[in-house]
Amino acid sequence: MGTAIQKITLSLSVLMTCAISPLASANKLLKCSTGELLVGQKQVGTANYYAENCAQSWQGQSMQMDFAYSQNIPEWAFKRAATHFLKKNINGYNESSALHQVTALYRPVKQGDLYRLSYVHSSKTLILSLNQRVLGRIQDAQAQQYFNIWLGNVPFSAKLKQQLLN
C-alpha cells in the first residue's frame, strides 16, 4: 500500500513538472509597470507589463502582458483592433501570417476577465490565455512582434505605451 502511494505521488510529481507553462522554464519575469486601458476617454481595464529585465528594450527577451477588464468587450473589437495595429506596425503583415492565428483566438470578455499574452524568447513562442486557460499558441520567429499592437511605433494607445515603457 505504501509503495503504491509513493508511485502515485511520484507520478503526480512528474505530471505536474511536465504541465508547467513554458514561462516557468524561462527566466523569472519581473513586473515592470501598469497602465490604464482606455477606449476613447473611458477606462475599460488595466494592463501590466512583465519582462526579464525592465531596464532593457522589450524586444529580444521573454515578456508578458496581462489585461484585466472592468467592462464587457465584444470579440470583434479585439480582432478588429489587433488586425488594424498589426497592419500599421508590421511591414507585410497579412491575415495569412502566423500572428493572425493569435488574433483569431480572441473571445469576448466581461468585467473581471483577464487576458494574458506571454512570449518565451528562447523558443519564440507566443501564448494567449483567457482567465488562466490557454486559448492557443504560435511558435514563430516573428511571434514577439505581436506586442507592437501596444508597444510599436503606432500603438493602440500612446499613453498606455508610455505608462508601460517609462
C-alpha positions as CSV (number, residue, x, y, z in Angstrom):
1,M,0.0,0.0,0.0
2,G,2.8,2.4,0.9
3,T,4.7,1.6,-2.3
4,A,1.5,2.3,-4.3
5,I,1.0,5.7,-2.7
6,Q,4.7,6.5,-3.4
7,K,4.3,5.6,-7.0
8,I,1.1,7.7,-7.3
9,T,2.8,10.6,-5.6
10,L,5.9,10.3,-7.9
11,S,3.7,10.0,-11.0
12,L,1.7,13.1,-10.0
13,S,5.0,15.0,-9.4
14,V,6.3,14.1,-12.8
15,L,3.0,15.0,-14.4
16,M,2.9,18.4,-12.6
17,T,6.5,19.1,-13.7
18,C,5.6,18.4,-17.3
19,A,2.5,20.5,-17.1
20,I,4.3,23.7,-16.1
21,S,3.8,26.5,-18.5
22,P,6.7,27.5,-20.9
23,L,7.2,30.7,-19.0
24,A,8.0,28.8,-15.8
25,S,11.1,27.4,-17.6
26,A,12.1,30.9,-18.8
27,N,13.9,33.3,-16.6
28,K,11.7,34.8,-13.9
29,L,9.7,37.8,-15.2
30,L,9.5,41.0,-13.2
31,K,6.5,43.3,-13.0
32,C,7.8,46.4,-14.8
33,S,4.7,48.7,-14.9
34,T,1.0,49.2,-15.1
35,G,-1.1,51.3,-17.4
36,E,-4.8,52.2,-18.0
37,L,-6.6,50.6,-20.9
38,L,-8.7,53.4,-22.4
39,V,-11.2,53.3,-25.2
40,G,-11.6,57.0,-26.0
41,Q,-11.9,58.6,-22.6
42,K,-13.4,55.5,-20.9
43,Q,-11.2,53.2,-18.8
44,V,-12.0,49.6,-19.7
45,G,-9.3,48.0,-17.6
46,T,-5.6,47.9,-16.8
47,A,-2.5,46.4,-18.4
48,N,0.5,45.0,-16.6
49,Y,3.9,44.6,-18.4
50,Y,6.4,42.0,-17.2
51,A,9.9,41.3,-18.5
52,E,13.1,39.5,-17.6
53,N,14.8,42.9,-17.4
54,C,12.6,46.0,-17.1
55,A,15.6,48.3,-17.9
56,Q,16.1,46.7,-21.4
57,S,14.1,47.1,-24.5
58,W,11.1,44.8,-24.6
59,Q,12.3,43.2,-27.8
60,G,14.7,40.3,-27.5
61,Q,13.6,39.0,-24.1
62,S,10.8,36.9,-22.6
63,M,7.9,39.1,-21.6
64,Q,4.2,39.1,-20.7
65,M,1.3,41.5,-20.7
66,D,-1.8,41.0,-18.6
67,F,-5.0,42.8,-19.4
68,A,-7.6,43.0,-16.7
69,Y,-11.0,44.2,-17.9
70,S,-13.6,46.3,-15.9
71,Q,-16.0,46.4,-18.9
72,N,-17.6,44.0,-21.3
73,I,-15.8,44.0,-24.7
74,P,-17.0,42.0,-27.7
75,E,-14.8,39.6,-29.6
76,W,-15.0,41.6,-32.9
77,A,-13.5,44.7,-31.1
78,F,-10.3,42.8,-30.2
79,K,-10.0,41.2,-33.6
80,R,-10.5,44.5,-35.5
81,A,-8.1,46.5,-33.3
82,A,-5.4,43.8,-33.4
83,T,-5.6,43.5,-37.1
84,H,-5.5,47.3,-37.6
85,F,-2.5,47.8,-35.4
86,L,-0.6,44.8,-36.7
87,K,-1.0,46.2,-40.2
88,K,0.2,49.7,-39.0
89,N,3.3,48.3,-37.2
90,I,4.5,45.3,-39.2
91,N,5.6,45.6,-42.8
92,G,3.9,42.9,-44.9
93,Y,1.5,41.8,-42.2
94,N,-1.5,40.0,-43.7
95,E,-4.2,37.6,-42.4
96,S,-2.2,34.5,-43.6
97,S,0.6,35.3,-41.2
98,A,1.3,33.3,-38.0
99,L,0.5,36.4,-36.0
100,H,-3.1,36.4,-37.3
101,Q,-3.6,33.0,-35.8
102,V,-3.3,34.7,-32.4
103,T,-5.8,37.4,-33.4
104,A,-8.3,34.7,-34.4
105,L,-8.2,33.3,-30.9
106,Y,-9.8,36.3,-29.2
107,R,-13.1,35.8,-27.3
108,P,-15.5,38.4,-25.8
109,V,-14.7,39.5,-22.2
110,K,-16.8,40.6,-19.3
111,Q,-16.0,42.5,-16.2
112,G,-13.3,40.7,-14.2
113,D,-11.8,38.7,-17.1
114,L,-8.0,38.6,-17.6
115,Y,-6.2,38.1,-20.9
116,R,-2.6,37.1,-20.7
117,L,-0.2,37.3,-23.6
118,S,3.1,35.6,-22.9
119,Y,6.2,35.4,-25.0
120,V,9.1,32.9,-24.4
121,H,12.2,34.2,-26.2
122,S,14.2,31.0,-26.2
123,S,11.5,29.1,-28.1
124,K,9.9,32.1,-30.0
125,T,6.6,31.0,-28.6
126,L,3.6,33.3,-28.0
127,I,0.7,32.1,-25.8
128,L,-2.7,33.7,-25.4
129,S,-4.7,32.8,-22.3
130,L,-8.1,34.0,-21.0
131,N,-8.7,33.6,-17.3
132,Q,-5.7,31.2,-17.0
133,R,-7.0,29.0,-19.8
134,V,-4.7,28.7,-22.8
135,L,-6.6,29.6,-25.9
136,G,-3.6,28.9,-28.2
137,R,0.0,29.4,-29.1
138,I,2.3,30.0,-32.0
139,Q,5.9,29.3,-32.4
140,D,7.4,31.7,-35.0
141,A,10.4,33.9,-35.5
142,Q,8.1,37.0,-35.5
143,A,6.0,36.0,-32.5
144,Q,7.2,38.8,-30.3
145,Q,6.1,41.4,-32.9
146,Y,2.5,40.8,-31.7
147,F,3.3,43.2,-28.9
148,N,3.6,46.0,-31.4
149,I,-0.1,46.4,-31.0
150,W,0.6,48.2,-27.7
151,L,4.4,48.9,-27.8
152,G,5.1,49.6,-31.5
153,N,5.6,52.9,-33.4
154,V,1.8,53.2,-33.9
155,P,0.4,51.8,-30.7
156,F,-3.2,51.2,-29.7
157,S,-2.7,54.0,-27.1
158,A,0.4,56.2,-27.0
159,K,-0.4,57.0,-23.3
160,L,-0.6,53.3,-22.4
161,K,2.7,52.7,-24.2
162,Q,4.3,55.5,-22.3
163,Q,3.0,54.2,-19.0
164,L,4.3,50.7,-19.7
165,L,7.7,51.5,-21.0
166,N,8.7,54.6,-18.9
